[in-house]
């Protein structure tokens, strides 16, 4: 495996009409989950990925497993739970630019993940373990599961990649800050967004915020700055990596996961950190141009074409 990740994936229902969801009569349904998004994004770029989770023994769980397996991701470590349901959430399009999400995930099957669901040998065969701040927020069992996964990874020289991916509604602010700092300190690579960095450390410059994460212990910090790009901080190099322009943002949800997939793709292939981040910026930009979490994740040919086209336009300017 190149990358193994673990976390909850749900079925997403989106109202086909705009406005308040109470008036919606028709919904489309898709698959969405930060960690599986990353696994699928990497698979489309030609990498070997695995996803660990727990699903309800219901039709939604079957659909999720089938979909993710169909994207080339190994799902051999997925457990089905007879006593809990698969999580769901709804996307409400109030206006073209205003979205609202409503989750139905309390006591879901994924929230019951435990350390006993993990196979140390499976994790030991990866180059990278990717975890997010969403999973430990689901329950105390999930928190312990993430810590155990990280322990197995470090014990077997697997690099740990942590994306804080803050979800304020899932836990208290004090608990969130404490756990996000703890996991950042345990990681080799941290991928915070600028809002998450300010949540943990307070408002400051990208340079200072990246340094604050670095001081916790990770070898590399990649601070996401939205359309502006990202800021890299490590012992070897630091500085801004410019983002890619997008004419029209259709759906920003999932762009951060695409960014993570692009970065990890570059790191797997051994290119330098800034070039890997540039690849992440490109994938993130492409994702915003399609509706849905995984629908815009590019395959390698499209990614290369997008980067080359942007480079050519920059030269012509």
N, C-alpha and C positions, 0 to 999 in steps of 0.2 A: 504493500500500500504506500502511496505517496502521502495521503492525508486521511486521517480518521477524525470524525467529528461526532458529537453527541448532543441531543436536544430534542425539543418537541416540535413536531410538524402537525399542522392542522388543516382542515378544509376551510377555505375562504369563500364566503358568499358575498357577491357584490350586487347591489341594486342596479338594475339596468337604466333606471330613470334617476335624474338628479333631484335634489331636494330631500326633505325629511324621509327617513326610511319607513315611517309608519304608513306612508302613502304608496310605497313600492309594491307592485304586484308580481314582478318578475325578477329573478336573480340568476346570475351566472355563478358557477362554482369552479374553484381552482385549488391547487395545492400550495401551501405556503409555510415556511419555517426557516428561520435565519440559518441554522446549521445545515439543513439539507439543501438550502439554496447554494451555499458555498460548495458543498459536495457535488451538486449538479453542475455548477459553473466550472469547476475543475475538470469534471468528467468530459464536458463538452470541449475543453481545451486539450484533451488527450491524456489526462492523468488518471491514475488509479485511486479511487476513493471509497471509503466505507462510512456508514452512518449507523450509530447506535441509538436506540430509542425504545420506548414502550408505546404500544398502540392498543386501543380497545378492540375486543373481539366483535367488531361490528363492520358494517359495509364501508363506513368511512375509513376505518383502519385498513381494510383490505385494499381500498382504492389508493390510499397513500403509499402502502408498501409496493403495490403493483406499479404505480407511477414512478417512484424513485428508482426501483429496480430497472424499469424500462429506460431510464436515463443513464444506465451503465454504472450505477452506484451499488456497491455490495451491501446487502441488507441482511446478511446472515446473523447479525447480532441484534436484530430487532425481536423484542418479546411481545407477545399478545396477552392481554389481561382480560379475564372473563368477568371481572367485577367492577370495571371502570370504563367509561366511554372515551372515545377519541375526542380531542378538543376541537372546537369550532370558533370561527370569528366572522364578523360581518363588516364590510366596508360601505360607509355611507358617503356618497358624493353630494355634499351640500351645494357646491358650485364647481365650476371647472377647475378651480385652484384650491378648494377647501375640502379636505377629507376628514372623516371621523371614523374611528375603529371601535368596535365593541366585541370583547372577548368572552367566550363561554368555555373556560378552561379550568375552573376551580375543581379540584379533586379529579382531574382527568387522569387517564392511564399514564401519560408521561410524567405527571407530577408524582407518581408512585415509583419512579425509577429508584433503584438502590444500588449500592456498591456490589451486591451479589449479581447484578446484571452484567458486570464487566468481566472480560476475559483478559488477563494481563498479557498472555502470549499474543493475542490479537493486536493489542495496542503496541506491543514491542516491535511489531513488524512494519510500523509506519515510519516515515521521515518526520512528519509533523502531526501533533494532536491539536485540533482546533476546538476551542470552547468559547462560550459567550457568557455574559452576565445575566442572560435571560434564564438559563437553566437553574442556577442556584437560587433564583428568586421564586421558583415554583413551589418549593417545599424544603424542609430541613433534610429530608431524604435525598432530594436532588442536589442540594448543597454538598452533602457528604459524598455523593456519587461523583461530582465534578472534582472534588479534592482527591478522591481515590484515583480517578483517571489521571490526574496530573501527577500524582505520586508514582503510578505505574510508568508513565511516560519518562519522568526524570530518572527513575531507577534504570531504565533501559536506553538512555541517551536519545530519546525522542524529543525533538524540540517542541515546546509548548507555545501556541499562538493564542492570545486572549483578546477578544473583542468585547469591551464593556457592554455595549448594546443595551444601554439603560432603559428599563421599563418602570417608570415611576409608580404606576398603579399597582405593581405586584408586591411592593414591600415599602417599609418606612425609609425615609431619607437617610437616617443614621445607619440603619442596617445595610442599605445599599452602598453607602460610602465605605463602610468598614470592609465588606466583602469584595467590592471592586478594587480597593487598594490591596487587599490580601492576595487576590488572584493576579493582579498586575505584578506584584512582587515575586510571585512564583513563576511567571512566564518568561520565556526567552524573547518573545516579540509581542508587543502590545499595540493594538489598533484602535485607539480611542477617537471619537469624534470631538470636535471643538466644544460642543455643548456638554458632552460628558466630562471632558477635562475641566471645564469651568464648574460643573456640579461638584466634582471631587476636590478641586484645589482653589476655586474662586476665580473671578475674572482676571485675566492677564494676557500677555502676548503669546502667540504660538510657540515662540522660542522658549519662554519661561515655563509654559505648561508642559512642553515636551521634556524639558530638563527635569521637571518635578516628577514625571513618570519614571524617567531614567534613573533618578536617585533612589527609587524604590527597589531597583534591582534588575530589570530586564536589560538585555544586551542591545535591543533595538526598539525604538519608539517611532511609530508612524502615525502622526496626528492628522486626521482627515479634516479638510477645510471646505468641504462641499465643492461648488463649481470652481473655487480658486485652486483646488488641487490638494496638496498635502505637504506636511513638514516632517522631515526625517531627522532623527537624532540618535547617533550611536557613537562608539569610540572611534570608528573609522571615518565617519563622515556625517555632515549635517547640512541642512538647507532646504529650501522650498523646491517642490516639484510641481510645475504648472499643470493645471487641469486642461481638459479638452472642451472646447465650446460646443454647446448644444443649442440648435435653433429653437426647438420647442420641447419642453418637458411634458411628457404625457402622464407619467406616474413615477414619483421619486422613491416609492417604497421598494426596497430590495437593492438600491444602488450601493449601499454600504456592504452588503453581502457580495455583490459583484466585484466591488473594489478588493475585498479580502481574497476572493478567488483569483483575481488577476495578479495581485501581489504574490500570493503563494505559488502561482504558476511560475512566475519568474524566479522565485527563490528555489523552487524544486529544480529548475534548469540551471541554476548556478550563476545567473546574471547578477550584476551588482544591485545593491538595495535601491538606489535611485531609479534604475531602469525597471526594476520590478514594480516600484511604486507607480511609475509612468504607465506601465501595463495595467495596474489596478485602476488608475484614473480613467483609462480608456474604456475598460469594461464597465465601470460605474457609469460613465457617460452614456454608453450604448443602452444600458438597462433602463435609464430614465426615459428613453424614447419609445418604450413599449408598455402596454398595460399589463400589470401582473408582476409577481415576484420573480418568476423564472423565465417567463416568456421572452424577455429580451436578452437573456444570457447568450453571448455569442459563441459560435464555434471558431476554431483557430483561424480559418481562412478569412472570415468576416472581420475578426479582430485585427489581423494584419492589414487588411484592406483599409479599415477605418483609420488606423494609425498612419499608414502611408499616405492616404488621401489628405489627412490633416497636415502632415509634414510638408506635402507638396504645396498645399494652399498657403502655408506659412512662408515658404520660400518665394512663392509668386507674389506675396504681399510686399 
